[in-house]
Amino acid sequence: MKRGSFLLILLGLFVFMLVGCSGGDKDEKVTLNVWYWNRSIDDDLIKRVSEEFPDIKINAQKIDSGEYKTKLQTSLTTSTGAPDIVALNDWVTEFLPNHDKFVNLLDYDADKVKDDYLEWKWNYALTPDGENLIALPMDTAPTALYYREDLFAEAGLPTDPEEVSAEISTWDDYIAAGEKLEAATGVKMFDTINRVFTQSISQSDTSYFDENDQFIGDTGTIKEAWDRAVIINEKGLSANTEVDGPEWNASMNNGQVASFIGGVWVKNILKDAAPDTAGKWRIARAPGGDGNQGGSFIGILKSSEHPEEAYKVIEWMMNPENQLESYVKMDLFPSTPSVFEDEKMTSTEEFFGGQETTQIFSESAKHVKPMYFGVDYSRVNTLFSDALTDIAKQGKDPDKSWQEVLDQVEKELSR
């Protein structure tokens, strides 16, 4: 064989190998690792990602909700084994100071879908300067008044949801109705003063901290919420049950408690807790105003090697159509108001006496006041909640407890 022919053959083989390698790269899928906890994201929705994006493979890891936040914090510190996409709960604001650990979704034109979402919900994942968006909204949790129609009737209180919304529209109205209910039936209007405190805060536009992270919880919203909880306790209008446990379940099922303000997700908990009361509950607008109690977000870690693909995935997952499907399948209430009037969200519910409850929660969701939480919200809120529990369960002096909790907060924040 001539030298020239041999070289041509070698060149042909080289070109063939290059083409083959190139073709292999084109066929190779991008793998995105996703962290979430049970019921935060529809499992079927995660499976559908690869159908929508054939060039993307999702490796999803469901992590215990009790360990999730700590595991996420650790991954931000070490970046070892960190996922690409992460779900975040309503504590998303605590991660805003670490926005540099997350992909800024504004860099991927997330503003183009901003109008799809409730404005206050969108802003929770936005840094105070408006320059960094660390996550897109998933579900939300508007609040409303859950009440026993039969017990309200027995006490001579309004029973129709519209009448209840109109006549028991303030906390003073609610407390007065509680006194009337107690006198007529011996039933408690409130389940726990901790819920009174929490829901009072959720209806406001201020909390423990201002936007400079200065503590303002010794006055204003927090003091008003504290005083309201104390008054209800002193009047003996609260059953003071442990929330979301066997004691609370029993109080709901046996008619010990006539009402409470709660997020939309409590509907399923109530149905499981109080099956004997099916058909007796109704939903009205919450006295004192609309609020929010929970809801999640989804973001991308800065350590991801595929941020562009990851953004395409989360934008698609959280579009209005998919949020609607997640509501139908898992009762995850959408943060996309365009679907609130969809017939899939407006069916009646036998447990609530045939009432169509979604309208109440939809209106609540539209009117939540934006609030700045700050990075220390959770640990400070725990101090106040624990103090109220001691007042309710152990009879501690409210004034003394108030000063003690303020001292605890000062010590905690000085660390």
C-alpha positions in Angstrom: 0.0 0.0 0.0 1.3 3.4 -0.9 2.2 5.8 1.8 -0.4 8.4 0.5 -3.2 5.8 0.5 -2.3 4.7 4.0 -2.4 8.3 5.3 -5.8 8.8 3.7 -7.2 5.8 5.4 -5.9 6.9 8.8 -7.4 10.4 8.2 -10.7 8.8 7.4 -10.7 6.7 10.5 -9.8 9.8 12.6 -12.7 11.8 11.1 -15.1 8.8 11.7 -14.0 8.7 15.4 -14.6 12.4 15.8 -18.1 12.2 14.3 -18.9 9.2 16.5 -17.7 11.0 19.6 -19.7 14.1 18.7 -22.8 12.1 18.1 -22.5 10.5 21.5 -22.3 13.9 23.2 -25.5 15.0 21.4 -27.3 11.9 22.7 -26.1 12.3 26.3 -28.8 13.6 28.7 -28.3 16.3 31.2 -29.0 15.0 34.7 -30.6 17.3 37.3 -30.7 16.3 40.9 -33.8 17.5 42.8 -34.4 17.7 46.6 -37.9 17.9 48.0 -39.9 16.6 50.9 -43.1 14.5 50.8 -46.1 16.3 49.3 -44.1 19.4 48.5 -44.1 18.5 44.8 -46.3 16.1 42.9 -44.3 12.9 42.2 -46.0 12.5 38.8 -45.1 16.1 37.9 -41.4 15.2 38.5 -41.8 12.2 36.2 -43.3 14.3 33.5 -40.3 16.5 33.3 -38.4 14.1 31.1 -41.4 13.8 28.8 -41.5 17.6 28.4 -37.7 17.8 28.1 -36.4 14.5 26.5 -32.8 15.7 26.8 -33.1 16.0 30.6 -33.0 13.3 33.2 -34.4 14.0 36.7 -32.8 12.3 39.7 -35.2 13.2 42.5 -34.5 12.6 46.2 -37.4 12.8 48.7 -36.0 13.9 52.1 -37.7 13.7 55.5 -39.3 17.1 56.2 -37.9 17.2 59.7 -34.3 16.9 58.3 -34.7 18.9 55.1 -33.8 22.4 56.2 -30.7 21.3 58.1 -29.6 19.2 55.2 -30.1 22.1 52.8 -28.1 24.5 55.0 -25.3 21.9 55.2 -25.2 21.6 51.4 -24.8 25.4 51.0 -21.8 25.3 53.3 -20.0 22.3 51.8 -21.4 22.1 48.2 -20.6 18.4 48.5 -23.4 16.3 47.1 -25.5 19.4 46.6 -28.5 19.1 44.2 -29.3 21.3 41.3 -32.9 22.1 42.2 -34.3 22.5 45.7 -37.7 23.0 47.2 -37.9 25.6 50.0 -40.6 26.1 52.5 -42.0 29.3 53.9 -38.7 29.8 55.6 -37.3 30.9 52.2 -36.7 34.4 53.6 -34.0 33.0 56.0 -31.9 32.1 52.9 -32.0 35.6 51.3 -28.8 36.7 53.0 -27.2 33.7 51.3 -28.5 34.6 47.8 -25.1 34.2 46.4 -25.5 30.4 47.0 -28.5 30.4 44.7 -28.9 31.1 41.0 -30.4 34.6 40.5 -33.4 33.6 38.5 -33.7 37.2 37.1 -30.6 36.4 35.1 -32.7 33.9 33.2 -35.5 36.3 32.5 -37.8 35.1 35.3 -39.4 38.6 35.2 -41.2 37.4 32.1 -43.4 35.1 34.3 -43.7 37.4 37.3 -47.3 38.4 36.4 -48.3 34.7 36.5 -47.9 34.8 40.3 -49.4 36.5 43.4 -47.2 39.6 43.9 -46.7 39.1 47.6 -45.7 35.5 47.1 -43.2 36.4 44.4 -41.6 39.0 46.7 -40.9 36.6 49.5 -38.1 35.0 47.5 -36.7 38.4 46.3 -33.9 40.2 48.2 -35.0 43.5 49.7 -33.1 45.5 47.1 -35.1 43.7 44.4 -31.9 42.5 42.6 -31.9 38.8 43.4 -34.7 36.2 43.0 -33.7 32.9 44.6 -36.8 30.9 43.9 -40.1 30.7 42.0 -43.4 30.3 43.9 -45.0 26.9 44.3 -48.1 26.5 46.4 -49.5 29.0 48.9 -51.7 28.8 52.0 -54.3 31.5 52.3 -56.3 31.5 55.5 -60.0 31.5 56.4 -62.3 30.9 59.3 -63.3 27.2 59.8 -66.5 27.0 61.9 -69.2 24.5 63.0 -72.4 25.7 61.5 -74.5 23.6 63.9 -72.8 25.0 67.0 -73.1 28.6 65.7 -76.8 28.0 65.1 -77.3 26.7 68.7 -75.7 29.8 70.1 -77.8 32.1 67.9 -74.8 33.2 65.8 -75.0 33.7 62.0 -74.5 30.5 60.1 -74.4 31.4 56.4 -70.7 31.9 55.3 -71.5 35.3 53.8 -73.3 36.4 57.0 -70.5 35.1 59.2 -68.0 37.0 57.0 -69.9 40.2 57.4 -71.0 40.0 61.0 -67.8 38.5 62.5 -65.3 40.5 60.5 -63.0 41.8 63.3 -61.2 40.2 66.2 -63.5 42.1 68.6 -66.5 40.6 66.8 -64.9 37.2 67.0 -64.2 37.4 70.7 -67.8 38.7 71.4 -69.2 35.8 69.4 -67.0 33.5 71.5 -68.4 34.8 74.7 -72.0 34.3 73.4 -71.1 30.7 72.2 -69.5 29.8 75.6 -72.6 31.1 77.5 -75.1 29.3 75.3 -73.3 26.0 74.7 -70.2 25.7 76.9 -68.2 25.1 73.7 -64.9 27.0 73.2 -64.7 29.3 70.2 -60.8 29.0 69.9 -58.6 25.9 69.8 -55.4 27.5 71.1 -54.1 31.0 71.9 -51.0 30.2 70.0 -53.1 30.0 66.8 -54.7 33.4 67.7 -51.2 34.9 68.0 -49.9 33.4 64.8 -52.9 34.3 62.7 -53.0 37.8 64.0 -49.4 38.3 62.8 -50.2 36.7 59.4 -52.9 39.3 58.8 -50.5 42.2 59.3 -47.8 43.8 57.1 -45.2 43.9 59.9 -43.7 41.3 62.1 -40.7 40.9 64.4 -38.2 42.8 62.2 -38.0 45.8 59.9 -36.3 45.6 56.5 -33.0 46.5 58.1 -33.4 43.4 60.3 -33.9 45.5 63.4 -36.1 43.9 66.0 -39.5 45.7 66.4 -41.4 42.9 68.1 -41.7 44.8 71.4 -44.4 47.0 70.0 -46.9 47.2 67.2 -48.2 44.0 65.6 -46.5 41.5 67.9 -47.7 43.3 71.1 -51.2 43.5 69.7 -51.2 39.8 68.8 -49.9 38.9 72.3 -52.5 41.0 74.1 -55.3 39.5 72.0 -54.1 36.0 72.8 -53.9 36.8 76.5 -57.4 38.4 76.6 -58.9 35.3 75.0 -57.1 33.1 77.5 -58.2 35.2 80.5 -61.8 35.1 79.2 -61.6 31.3 79.1 -62.6 31.1 75.5 -59.8 28.8 74.3 -59.6 25.0 74.7 -55.8 25.4 74.5 -55.3 22.0 72.8 -52.0 20.9 71.4 -52.2 21.8 67.7 -52.0 19.0 65.1 -51.9 16.2 67.6 -54.3 13.6 69.1 -55.7 16.2 71.6 -56.5 18.6 68.8 -58.0 15.8 66.7 -60.3 14.8 69.5 -61.4 18.3 70.2 -62.4 18.8 66.6 -64.3 15.5 66.4 -66.2 15.7 69.8 -67.4 19.3 69.4 -65.2 20.8 72.1 -64.1 23.6 69.7 -66.4 25.5 67.4 -63.9 27.3 65.1 -60.4 28.3 64.3 -58.5 30.3 61.6 -56.3 28.2 59.5 -54.6 27.7 56.1 -56.3 26.0 53.2 -54.2 22.9 53.8 -55.9 22.3 57.1 -59.0 21.1 55.2 -57.5 17.7 54.7 -56.2 17.5 58.3 -59.7 18.4 59.6 -61.4 15.8 57.5 -59.0 13.1 58.9 -59.3 14.4 62.4 -63.0 14.8 62.6 -64.8 12.3 60.4 -67.9 12.3 62.7 -68.5 16.0 62.0 -68.7 15.7 58.2 -71.2 18.1 56.8 -71.2 20.4 59.8 -68.2 22.6 59.0 -68.3 25.8 56.9 -65.7 28.3 55.7 -65.9 32.1 55.9 -63.4 35.0 55.6 -61.1 35.2 58.6 -62.0 37.8 61.2 -59.3 40.5 61.3 -58.3 40.1 57.7 -56.7 37.7 55.2 -53.4 36.0 55.9 -51.1 33.2 54.8 -49.9 30.1 56.6 -47.3 28.3 54.7 -46.5 27.5 51.0 -43.4 26.6 49.2 -40.8 27.7 46.6 -38.4 26.1 44.2 -34.9 27.3 43.4 -31.5 26.4 41.9 -28.3 26.2 43.7 -25.3 28.2 42.4 -23.2 25.0 42.4 -25.4 23.5 39.7 -23.5 22.8 36.4 -26.7 23.1 34.4 -28.5 26.3 35.6 -30.0 27.0 32.2 -31.6 23.6 31.9 -32.7 23.7 35.6 -34.4 27.0 35.1 -36.4 25.7 32.1 -37.5 22.8 34.2 -38.7 24.8 37.3 -40.4 27.5 35.1 -42.4 24.7 33.4 -43.1 22.8 36.6 -44.6 25.9 38.2 -46.6 27.3 35.3 -50.3 27.9 36.0 -51.5 24.7 34.3 -49.2 22.5 36.3 -50.1 24.3 39.6 -53.7 23.7 38.8 -53.1 19.9 38.3 -51.1 19.8 41.6 -54.2 21.3 43.3 -56.5 18.8 41.8 -54.3 15.9 42.8 -52.7 17.0 46.0 -54.6 20.1 47.2 -51.6 22.3 46.8 -53.2 25.7 46.5 -51.9 27.6 43.5 -49.9 30.8 43.7 -51.1 31.5 40.1 -54.4 33.5 40.3 -55.3 32.9 36.7 -56.5 29.4 37.6 -58.6 30.4 40.6 -61.8 30.5 38.6 -61.2 27.2 36.8 -64.0 24.7 37.2 -61.4 22.2 38.6 -61.1 24.5 41.6 -64.7 25.3 42.2 -66.3 22.0 43.1 -68.5 21.6 46.2 -67.3 19.6 49.2 -69.6 17.4 51.2 -67.5 17.7 54.4 -68.3 21.4 54.3 -72.0 21.0 53.8 -71.8 21.2 50.1 -70.1 24.6 50.2 -67.7 25.6 47.4 -64.9 26.8 49.6 -62.2 27.7 47.0 -63.8 31.1 46.4 -63.2 32.1 50.0 -59.5 31.0 49.9 -59.0 32.5 46.5 -60.1 35.9 47.7 -58.0 35.6 50.8 -54.9 34.8 48.7 -55.4 37.9 46.6 -55.4 40.2 49.6 -52.5 38.9 51.8 -50.4 41.9 52.9 -46.7 41.7 52.0 -44.5 41.2 55.1 -40.8 41.2 55.7 -39.9 38.2 57.9 -36.1 38.5 58.3 -33.6 35.7 58.8 -34.3 35.2 62.5 -38.1 35.0 62.3 -38.4 31.3 63.1 -36.3 31.2 66.2 -37.8 34.4 67.6 -41.3 33.2 66.9 -40.6 30.0 68.8 -39.7 32.0 71.9 -43.0 33.9 71.8 -45.0 30.7 71.1 -43.4 28.8 73.9 -44.1 31.7 76.3 -47.8 31.7 75.3 -48.0 27.9 75.8 -46.7 28.4 79.4 -49.4 31.0 80.0 -52.1 28.7 78.7 -50.9 25.5 80.2 -49.2 26.6 83.4 -50.9 29.8 84.2 -47.8 32.0 84.1 -48.3 35.7 84.5 -48.6 37.3 81.1 -46.8 40.6 81.9 -43.9 38.8 83.5 -43.8 36.4 80.6 -43.8 39.3 78.1 -40.7 40.8 79.7 -39.0 37.4 80.0 -39.4 36.7 76.3 -38.1 40.1 75.3 -35.0 39.4 77.4 -34.6 36.0 75.8 -34.9 37.6 72.3 -32.2 40.2 73.2 -29.9 37.5 74.3 -30.6 35.3 71.3 -30.0 38.1 68.8 -26.8 39.2 70.5 -25.1 35.8 69.8 
